[in-house]
Amino acid sequence: MISQRCPKCRSSRIRKGYKPTPLILRLVGIHYLLCNHCNLLFTGFAVPGTVNRPSKKGAKKARV
Ligand SMILES: [Zn+2]
């Protein structure tokens, strides 16, 4: 989960934003976040591993 609330409507229904976060922001733990309630796109801290990312299962080894 992302411990972040929408700055506009204070909803906690937050998901990862659709815009790719610049590397410089990701380095300090900031991601684009999107409010599911009012669709506000904003930046906020997201603890690594708490946002949606591709499944870890079976994706480790690439075939040669
Ligand atoms: Zn909102």
PDB file of the backbone (N, CA, C, O) and the ligand in Angstrom, with CONECT records:
HET     ZN  A 101       1
ATOM      1  N   MET A   1       0.829  -1.202   0.000  1.00  0.00           N
ATOM      2  CA  MET A   1       0.000   0.000   0.000  1.00  0.00           C
ATOM      3  C   MET A   1       0.864   1.253   0.000  1.00  0.00           C
ATOM      4  O   MET A   1       2.033   1.229   0.386  1.00  0.00           O
ATOM      5  N   ILE A   2       0.279   2.302  -0.426  1.00  0.00           N
ATOM      6  CA  ILE A   2       0.972   3.580  -0.428  1.00  0.00           C
ATOM      7  C   ILE A   2       0.407   4.436   0.692  1.00  0.00           C
ATOM      8  O   ILE A   2      -0.779   4.766   0.706  1.00  0.00           O
ATOM      9  N   SER A   3       1.260   4.784   1.613  1.00  0.00           N
ATOM     10  CA  SER A   3       0.795   5.585   2.734  1.00  0.00           C
ATOM     11  C   SER A   3       0.768   7.051   2.330  1.00  0.00           C
ATOM     12  O   SER A   3       1.595   7.853   2.764  1.00  0.00           O
ATOM     13  N   GLN A   4      -0.176   7.367   1.513  1.00  0.00           N
ATOM     14  CA  GLN A   4      -0.249   8.706   0.954  1.00  0.00           C
ATOM     15  C   GLN A   4      -1.707   9.051   0.735  1.00  0.00           C
ATOM     16  O   GLN A   4      -2.509   8.196   0.360  1.00  0.00           O
ATOM     17  N   ARG A   5      -2.036  10.279   0.967  1.00  0.00           N
ATOM     18  CA  ARG A   5      -3.416  10.695   0.723  1.00  0.00           C
ATOM     19  C   ARG A   5      -3.444  11.796  -0.318  1.00  0.00           C
ATOM     20  O   ARG A   5      -2.495  12.564  -0.476  1.00  0.00           O
ATOM     21  N   CYS A   6      -4.534  11.845  -1.003  1.00  0.00           N
ATOM     22  CA  CYS A   6      -4.709  12.866  -2.020  1.00  0.00           C
ATOM     23  C   CYS A   6      -4.697  14.248  -1.368  1.00  0.00           C
ATOM     24  O   CYS A   6      -5.431  14.477  -0.406  1.00  0.00           O
ATOM     25  N   PRO A   7      -3.883  15.165  -1.867  1.00  0.00           N
ATOM     26  CA  PRO A   7      -3.816  16.501  -1.278  1.00  0.00           C
ATOM     27  C   PRO A   7      -5.079  17.319  -1.535  1.00  0.00           C
ATOM     28  O   PRO A   7      -5.291  18.363  -0.917  1.00  0.00           O
ATOM     29  N   LYS A   8      -5.899  16.842  -2.437  1.00  0.00           N
ATOM     30  CA  LYS A   8      -7.096  17.594  -2.809  1.00  0.00           C
ATOM     31  C   LYS A   8      -8.332  17.122  -2.045  1.00  0.00           C
ATOM     32  O   LYS A   8      -9.035  17.913  -1.417  1.00  0.00           O
ATOM     33  N   CYS A   9      -8.580  15.809  -2.115  1.00  0.00           N
ATOM     34  CA  CYS A   9      -9.803  15.301  -1.510  1.00  0.00           C
ATOM     35  C   CYS A   9      -9.520  14.419  -0.300  1.00  0.00           C
ATOM     36  O   CYS A   9     -10.447  13.914   0.334  1.00  0.00           O
ATOM     37  N   ARG A  10      -8.246  14.235   0.020  1.00  0.00           N
ATOM     38  CA  ARG A  10      -7.825  13.465   1.190  1.00  0.00           C
ATOM     39  C   ARG A  10      -8.196  11.989   1.097  1.00  0.00           C
ATOM     40  O   ARG A  10      -8.184  11.272   2.097  1.00  0.00           O
ATOM     41  N   SER A  11      -8.516  11.558  -0.075  1.00  0.00           N
ATOM     42  CA  SER A  11      -8.819  10.149  -0.235  1.00  0.00           C
ATOM     43  C   SER A  11      -7.540   9.332  -0.129  1.00  0.00           C
ATOM     44  O   SER A  11      -6.460   9.786  -0.507  1.00  0.00           O
ATOM     45  N   SER A  12      -7.679   8.143   0.383  1.00  0.00           N
ATOM     46  CA  SER A  12      -6.521   7.255   0.478  1.00  0.00           C
ATOM     47  C   SER A  12      -6.508   6.246  -0.669  1.00  0.00           C
ATOM     48  O   SER A  12      -5.688   5.328  -0.701  1.00  0.00           O
ATOM     49  N   ARG A  13      -7.416   6.434  -1.593  1.00  0.00           N
ATOM     50  CA  ARG A  13      -7.455   5.522  -2.728  1.00  0.00           C
ATOM     51  C   ARG A  13      -6.489   6.015  -3.789  1.00  0.00           C
ATOM     52  O   ARG A  13      -6.878   6.648  -4.770  1.00  0.00           O
ATOM     53  N   ILE A  14      -5.239   5.711  -3.570  1.00  0.00           N
ATOM     54  CA  ILE A  14      -4.170   6.218  -4.403  1.00  0.00           C
ATOM     55  C   ILE A  14      -3.527   5.073  -5.164  1.00  0.00           C
ATOM     56  O   ILE A  14      -3.304   3.991  -4.621  1.00  0.00           O
ATOM     57  N   ARG A  15      -3.240   5.326  -6.406  1.00  0.00           N
ATOM     58  CA  ARG A  15      -2.473   4.342  -7.147  1.00  0.00           C
ATOM     59  C   ARG A  15      -1.355   5.051  -7.893  1.00  0.00           C
ATOM     60  O   ARG A  15      -1.283   6.278  -7.955  1.00  0.00           O
ATOM     61  N   LYS A  16      -0.505   4.238  -8.445  1.00  0.00           N
ATOM     62  CA  LYS A  16       0.653   4.783  -9.126  1.00  0.00           C
ATOM     63  C   LYS A  16       0.205   5.532 -10.375  1.00  0.00           C
ATOM     64  O   LYS A  16      -0.653   5.062 -11.122  1.00  0.00           O
ATOM     65  N   GLY A  17       0.797   6.700 -10.589  1.00  0.00           N
ATOM     66  CA  GLY A  17       0.431   7.511 -11.728  1.00  0.00           C
ATOM     67  C   GLY A  17       0.838   6.870 -13.038  1.00  0.00           C
ATOM     68  O   GLY A  17       1.690   5.983 -13.086  1.00  0.00           O
ATOM     69  N   TYR A  18       0.205   7.345 -14.100  1.00  0.00           N
ATOM     70  CA  TYR A  18       0.470   6.769 -15.413  1.00  0.00           C
ATOM     71  C   TYR A  18       1.686   7.386 -16.075  1.00  0.00           C
ATOM     72  O   TYR A  18       2.198   6.854 -17.060  1.00  0.00           O
ATOM     73  N   LYS A  19       2.149   8.502 -15.541  1.00  0.00           N
ATOM     74  CA  LYS A  19       3.334   9.128 -16.119  1.00  0.00           C
ATOM     75  C   LYS A  19       4.589   8.495 -15.533  1.00  0.00           C
ATOM     76  O   LYS A  19       4.655   8.237 -14.331  1.00  0.00           O
ATOM     77  N   PRO A  20       5.578   8.248 -16.372  1.00  0.00           N
ATOM     78  CA  PRO A  20       6.833   7.720 -15.848  1.00  0.00           C
ATOM     79  C   PRO A  20       7.526   8.760 -14.985  1.00  0.00           C
ATOM     80  O   PRO A  20       7.693   9.914 -15.380  1.00  0.00           O
ATOM     81  N   THR A  21       7.917   8.331 -13.818  1.00  0.00           N
ATOM     82  CA  THR A  21       8.561   9.249 -12.898  1.00  0.00           C
ATOM     83  C   THR A  21      10.010   9.461 -13.302  1.00  0.00           C
ATOM     84  O   THR A  21      10.739   8.491 -13.510  1.00  0.00           O
ATOM     85  N   PRO A  22      10.442  10.714 -13.417  1.00  0.00           N
ATOM     86  CA  PRO A  22      11.845  10.973 -13.738  1.00  0.00           C
ATOM     87  C   PRO A  22      12.774  10.297 -12.746  1.00  0.00           C
ATOM     88  O   PRO A  22      12.479  10.200 -11.554  1.00  0.00           O
ATOM     89  N   LEU A  23      13.893   9.836 -13.259  1.00  0.00           N
ATOM     90  CA  LEU A  23      14.834   9.085 -12.426  1.00  0.00           C
ATOM     91  C   LEU A  23      15.265   9.875 -11.203  1.00  0.00           C
ATOM     92  O   LEU A  23      15.419   9.320 -10.115  1.00  0.00           O
ATOM     93  N   ILE A  24      15.454  11.154 -11.385  1.00  0.00           N
ATOM     94  CA  ILE A  24      15.929  11.981 -10.278  1.00  0.00           C
ATOM     95  C   ILE A  24      14.925  11.992  -9.132  1.00  0.00           C
ATOM     96  O   ILE A  24      15.299  12.101  -7.965  1.00  0.00           O
ATOM     97  N   LEU A  25      13.653  11.877  -9.478  1.00  0.00           N
ATOM     98  CA  LEU A  25      12.633  11.832  -8.428  1.00  0.00           C
ATOM     99  C   LEU A  25      12.557  10.462  -7.781  1.00  0.00           C
ATOM    100  O   LEU A  25      12.361  10.330  -6.573  1.00  0.00           O
ATOM    101  N   ARG A  26      12.720   9.441  -8.623  1.00  0.00           N
ATOM    102  CA  ARG A  26      12.663   8.083  -8.069  1.00  0.00           C
ATOM    103  C   ARG A  26      13.808   7.830  -7.107  1.00  0.00           C
ATOM    104  O   ARG A  26      13.678   7.061  -6.154  1.00  0.00           O
ATOM    105  N   LEU A  27      14.923   8.478  -7.363  1.00  0.00           N
ATOM    106  CA  LEU A  27      16.092   8.282  -6.506  1.00  0.00           C
ATOM    107  C   LEU A  27      15.812   8.742  -5.083  1.00  0.00           C
ATOM    108  O   LEU A  27      16.397   8.226  -4.131  1.00  0.00           O
ATOM    109  N   VAL A  28      14.933   9.698  -4.943  1.00  0.00           N
ATOM    110  CA  VAL A  28      14.620  10.184  -3.598  1.00  0.00           C
ATOM    111  C   VAL A  28      13.285   9.638  -3.122  1.00  0.00           C
ATOM    112  O   VAL A  28      12.739  10.101  -2.121  1.00  0.00           O
ATOM    113  N   GLY A  29      12.758   8.646  -3.846  1.00  0.00           N
ATOM    114  CA  GLY A  29      11.567   7.955  -3.372  1.00  0.00           C
ATOM    115  C   GLY A  29      10.260   8.629  -3.739  1.00  0.00           C
ATOM    116  O   GLY A  29       9.216   8.325  -3.163  1.00  0.00           O
ATOM    117  N   ILE A  30      10.312   9.542  -4.694  1.00  0.00           N
ATOM    118  CA  ILE A  30       9.088  10.240  -5.089  1.00  0.00           C
ATOM    119  C   ILE A  30       8.554   9.628  -6.384  1.00  0.00           C
ATOM    120  O   ILE A  30       9.303   9.372  -7.327  1.00  0.00           O
ATOM    121  N   HIS A  31       7.271   9.407  -6.404  1.00  0.00           N
ATOM    122  CA  HIS A  31       6.626   8.860  -7.589  1.00  0.00           C
ATOM    123  C   HIS A  31       5.435   9.724  -7.953  1.00  0.00           C
ATOM    124  O   HIS A  31       4.879  10.444  -7.124  1.00  0.00           O
ATOM    125  N   TYR A  32       5.066   9.628  -9.208  1.00  0.00           N
ATOM    126  CA  TYR A  32       3.782  10.203  -9.583  1.00  0.00           C
ATOM    127  C   TYR A  32       2.679   9.304  -9.050  1.00  0.00           C
ATOM    128  O   TYR A  32       2.706   8.089  -9.246  1.00  0.00           O
ATOM    129  N   LEU A  33       1.730   9.896  -8.389  1.00  0.00           N
ATOM    130  CA  LEU A  33       0.618   9.131  -7.842  1.00  0.00           C
ATOM    131  C   LEU A  33      -0.685   9.699  -8.400  1.00  0.00           C
ATOM    132  O   LEU A  33      -0.794  10.889  -8.697  1.00  0.00           O
ATOM    133  N   LEU A  34      -1.646   8.826  -8.529  1.00  0.00           N
ATOM    134  CA  LEU A  34      -2.914   9.228  -9.106  1.00  0.00           C
ATOM    135  C   LEU A  34      -4.033   8.894  -8.134  1.00  0.00           C
ATOM    136  O   LEU A  34      -4.138   7.766  -7.652  1.00  0.00           O
ATOM    137  N   CYS A  35      -4.854   9.872  -7.857  1.00  0.00           N
ATOM    138  CA  CYS A  35      -5.982   9.652  -6.962  1.00  0.00           C
ATOM    139  C   CYS A  35      -7.096   8.943  -7.716  1.00  0.00           C
ATOM    140  O   CYS A  35      -7.527   9.389  -8.779  1.00  0.00           O
ATOM    141  N   ASN A  36      -7.554   7.837  -7.152  1.00  0.00           N
ATOM    142  CA  ASN A  36      -8.658   7.098  -7.776  1.00  0.00           C
ATOM    143  C   ASN A  36      -9.982   7.821  -7.607  1.00  0.00           C
ATOM    144  O   ASN A  36     -10.950   7.537  -8.313  1.00  0.00           O
ATOM    145  N   HIS A  37     -10.020   8.730  -6.693  1.00  0.00           N
ATOM    146  CA  HIS A  37     -11.291   9.372  -6.355  1.00  0.00           C
ATOM    147  C   HIS A  37     -11.542  10.587  -7.247  1.00  0.00           C
ATOM    148  O   HIS A  37     -12.629  10.734  -7.806  1.00  0.00           O
ATOM    149  N   CYS A  38     -10.546  11.450  -7.379  1.00  0.00           N
ATOM    150  CA  CYS A  38     -10.753  12.675  -8.158  1.00  0.00           C
ATOM    151  C   CYS A  38      -9.798  12.763  -9.340  1.00  0.00           C
ATOM    152  O   CYS A  38      -9.773  13.770 -10.048  1.00  0.00           O
ATOM    153  N   ASN A  39      -9.016  11.717  -9.554  1.00  0.00           N
ATOM    154  CA  ASN A  39      -8.106  11.646 -10.696  1.00  0.00           C
ATOM    155  C   ASN A  39      -7.031  12.728 -10.686  1.00  0.00           C
ATOM    156  O   ASN A  39      -6.501  13.091 -11.736  1.00  0.00           O
ATOM    157  N   LEU A  40      -6.718  13.229  -9.529  1.00  0.00           N
ATOM    158  CA  LEU A  40      -5.645  14.209  -9.422  1.00  0.00           C
ATOM    159  C   LEU A  40      -4.296  13.508  -9.506  1.00  0.00           C
ATOM    160  O   LEU A  40      -4.037  12.526  -8.810  1.00  0.00           O
ATOM    161  N   LEU A  41      -3.453  14.034 -10.368  1.00  0.00           N
ATOM    162  CA  LEU A  41      -2.101  13.496 -10.472  1.00  0.00           C
ATOM    163  C   LEU A  41      -1.177  14.366  -9.642  1.00  0.00           C
ATOM    164  O   LEU A  41      -1.122  15.582  -9.822  1.00  0.00           O
ATOM    165  N   PHE A  42      -0.463  13.743  -8.744  1.00  0.00           N
ATOM    166  CA  PHE A  42       0.427  14.502  -7.882  1.00  0.00           C
ATOM    167  C   PHE A  42       1.652  13.672  -7.583  1.00  0.00           C
ATOM    168  O   PHE A  42       1.708  12.488  -7.916  1.00  0.00           O
ATOM    169  N   THR A  43       2.629  14.288  -6.958  1.00  0.00           N
ATOM    170  CA  THR A  43       3.824  13.547  -6.596  1.00  0.00           C
ATOM    171  C   THR A  43       3.814  13.286  -5.103  1.00  0.00           C
ATOM    172  O   THR A  43       3.327  14.098  -4.316  1.00  0.00           O
ATOM    173  N   GLY A  44       4.349  12.163  -4.733  1.00  0.00           N
ATOM    174  CA  GLY A  44       4.405  11.836  -3.321  1.00  0.00           C
ATOM    175  C   GLY A  44       5.389  10.718  -3.085  1.00  0.00           C
ATOM    176  O   GLY A  44       5.884  10.088  -4.020  1.00  0.00           O
ATOM    177  N   PHE A  45       5.655  10.489  -1.839  1.00  0.00           N
ATOM    178  CA  PHE A  45       6.568   9.416  -1.489  1.00  0.00           C
ATOM    179  C   PHE A  45       5.859   8.079  -1.581  1.00  0.00           C
ATOM    180  O   PHE A  45       4.728   7.921  -1.121  1.00  0.00           O
ATOM    181  N   ALA A  46       6.533   7.138  -2.172  1.00  0.00           N
ATOM    182  CA  ALA A  46       6.026   5.777  -2.207  1.00  0.00           C
ATOM    183  C   ALA A  46       7.168   4.866  -1.801  1.00  0.00           C
ATOM    184  O   ALA A  46       8.235   4.866  -2.414  1.00  0.00           O
ATOM    185  N   VAL A  47       6.926   4.100  -0.767  1.00  0.00           N
ATOM    186  CA  VAL A  47       7.958   3.194  -0.299  1.00  0.00           C
ATOM    187  C   VAL A  47       8.216   2.139  -1.360  1.00  0.00           C
ATOM    188  O   VAL A  47       7.275   1.509  -1.842  1.00  0.00           O
ATOM    189  N   PRO A  48       9.464   1.936  -1.732  1.00  0.00           N
ATOM    190  CA  PRO A  48       9.770   0.941  -2.757  1.00  0.00           C
ATOM    191  C   PRO A  48       9.171  -0.410  -2.419  1.00  0.00           C
ATOM    192  O   PRO A  48       9.285  -0.881  -1.288  1.00  0.00           O
ATOM    193  N   GLY A  49       8.534  -1.032  -3.396  1.00  0.00           N
ATOM    194  CA  GLY A  49       7.931  -2.334  -3.185  1.00  0.00           C
ATOM    195  C   GLY A  49       6.462  -2.248  -2.833  1.00  0.00           C
ATOM    196  O   GLY A  49       5.793  -3.277  -2.741  1.00  0.00           O
ATOM    197  N   THR A  50       5.947  -1.059  -2.636  1.00  0.00           N
ATOM    198  CA  THR A  50       4.544  -0.929  -2.261  1.00  0.00           C
ATOM    199  C   THR A  50       3.671  -0.530  -3.440  1.00  0.00           C
ATOM    200  O   THR A  50       2.446  -0.631  -3.378  1.00  0.00           O
ATOM    201  N   VAL A  51       4.301  -0.081  -4.503  1.00  0.00           N
ATOM    202  CA  VAL A  51       3.524   0.291  -5.673  1.00  0.00           C
ATOM    203  C   VAL A  51       3.475  -0.886  -6.637  1.00  0.00           C
ATOM    204  O   VAL A  51       4.272  -1.820  -6.547  1.00  0.00           O
ATOM    205  N   ASN A  52       2.543  -0.823  -7.539  1.00  0.00           N
ATOM    206  CA  ASN A  52       2.387  -1.915  -8.482  1.00  0.00           C
ATOM    207  C   ASN A  52       3.627  -2.062  -9.350  1.00  0.00           C
ATOM    208  O   ASN A  52       4.138  -1.091  -9.909  1.00  0.00           O
ATOM    209  N   ARG A  53       4.081  -3.259  -9.444  1.00  0.00           N
ATOM    210  CA  ARG A  53       5.195  -3.533 -10.321  1.00  0.00           C
ATOM    211  C   ARG A  53       4.991  -4.925 -10.907  1.00  0.00           C
ATOM    212  O   ARG A  53       4.221  -5.723 -10.373  1.00  0.00           O
ATOM    213  N   PRO A  54       5.680  -5.209 -11.998  1.00  0.00           N
ATOM    214  CA  PRO A  54       5.506  -6.519 -12.623  1.00  0.00           C
ATOM    215  C   PRO A  54       5.747  -7.647 -11.638  1.00  0.00           C
ATOM    216  O   PRO A  54       6.593  -7.547 -10.749  1.00  0.00           O
ATOM    217  N   SER A  55       5.013  -8.691 -11.805  1.00  0.00           N
ATOM    218  CA  SER A  55       5.094  -9.836 -10.898  1.00  0.00           C
ATOM    219  C   SER A  55       6.516 -10.351 -10.796  1.00  0.00           C
ATOM    220  O   SER A  55       7.254 -10.430 -11.778  1.00  0.00           O
ATOM    221  N   LYS A  56       6.866 -10.693  -9.583  1.00  0.00           N
ATOM    222  CA  LYS A  56       8.217 -11.213  -9.361  1.00  0.00           C
ATOM    223  C   LYS A  56       8.319 -12.689  -9.744  1.00  0.00           C
ATOM    224  O   LYS A  56       9.406 -13.218  -9.978  1.00  0.00           O
ATOM    225  N   LYS A  57       7.161 -13.331  -9.800  1.00  0.00           N
ATOM    226  CA  LYS A  57       7.164 -14.769 -10.025  1.00  0.00           C
ATOM    227  C   LYS A  57       7.592 -15.124 -11.445  1.00  0.00           C
ATOM    228  O   LYS A  57       7.021 -14.639 -12.422  1.00  0.00           O
ATOM    229  N   GLY A  58       8.582 -15.956 -11.535  1.00  0.00           N
ATOM    230  CA  GLY A  58       8.968 -16.522 -12.816  1.00  0.00           C
ATOM    231  C   GLY A  58       9.583 -15.550 -13.787  1.00  0.00           C
ATOM    232  O   GLY A  58       9.786 -15.892 -14.952  1.00  0.00           O
ATOM    233  N   ALA A  59       9.889 -14.334 -13.339  1.00  0.00           N
ATOM    234  CA  ALA A  59      10.425 -13.364 -14.285  1.00  0.00           C
ATOM    235  C   ALA A  59      11.912 -13.115 -14.027  1.00  0.00           C
ATOM    236  O   ALA A  59      12.513 -12.207 -14.601  1.00  0.00           O
ATOM    237  N   LYS A  60      12.475 -13.918 -13.178  1.00  0.00           N
ATOM    238  CA  LYS A  60      13.858 -13.673 -12.791  1.00  0.00           C
ATOM    239  C   LYS A  60      14.834 -14.027 -13.894  1.00  0.00           C
ATOM    240  O   LYS A  60      15.711 -13.233 -14.234  1.00  0.00           O
ATOM    241  N   LYS A  61      14.682 -15.232 -14.460  1.00  0.00           N
ATOM    242  CA  LYS A  61      15.669 -15.710 -15.408  1.00  0.00           C
ATOM    243  C   LYS A  61      15.237 -15.454 -16.845  1.00  0.00           C
ATOM    244  O   LYS A  61      14.163 -15.877 -17.273  1.00  0.00           O
ATOM    245  N   ALA A  62      16.067 -14.777 -17.556  1.00  0.00           N
ATOM    246  CA  ALA A  62      15.799 -14.585 -18.969  1.00  0.00           C
ATOM    247  C   ALA A  62      16.394 -15.735 -19.752  1.00  0.00           C
ATOM    248  O   ALA A  62      17.492 -16.208 -19.460  1.00  0.00           O
ATOM    249  N   ARG A  63      15.656 -16.173 -20.743  1.00  0.00           N
ATOM    250  CA  ARG A  63      16.202 -17.265 -21.550  1.00  0.00           C
ATOM    251  C   ARG A  63      17.284 -16.765 -22.473  1.00  0.00           C
ATOM    252  O   ARG A  63      17.196 -15.673 -23.034  1.00  0.00           O
ATOM    253  N   VAL A  64      18.289 -17.570 -22.618  1.00  0.00           N
ATOM    254  CA  VAL A  64      19.417 -17.163 -23.461  1.00  0.00           C
ATOM    255  C   VAL A  64      19.147 -17.555 -24.898  1.00  0.00           C
ATOM    256  O   VAL A  64      19.975 -17.301 -25.773  1.00  0.00           O
TER     257      VAL A  64
HETATM  258 ZN    ZN A 101      -8.354  13.030  -4.770  1.00  0.00          ZN2+
END
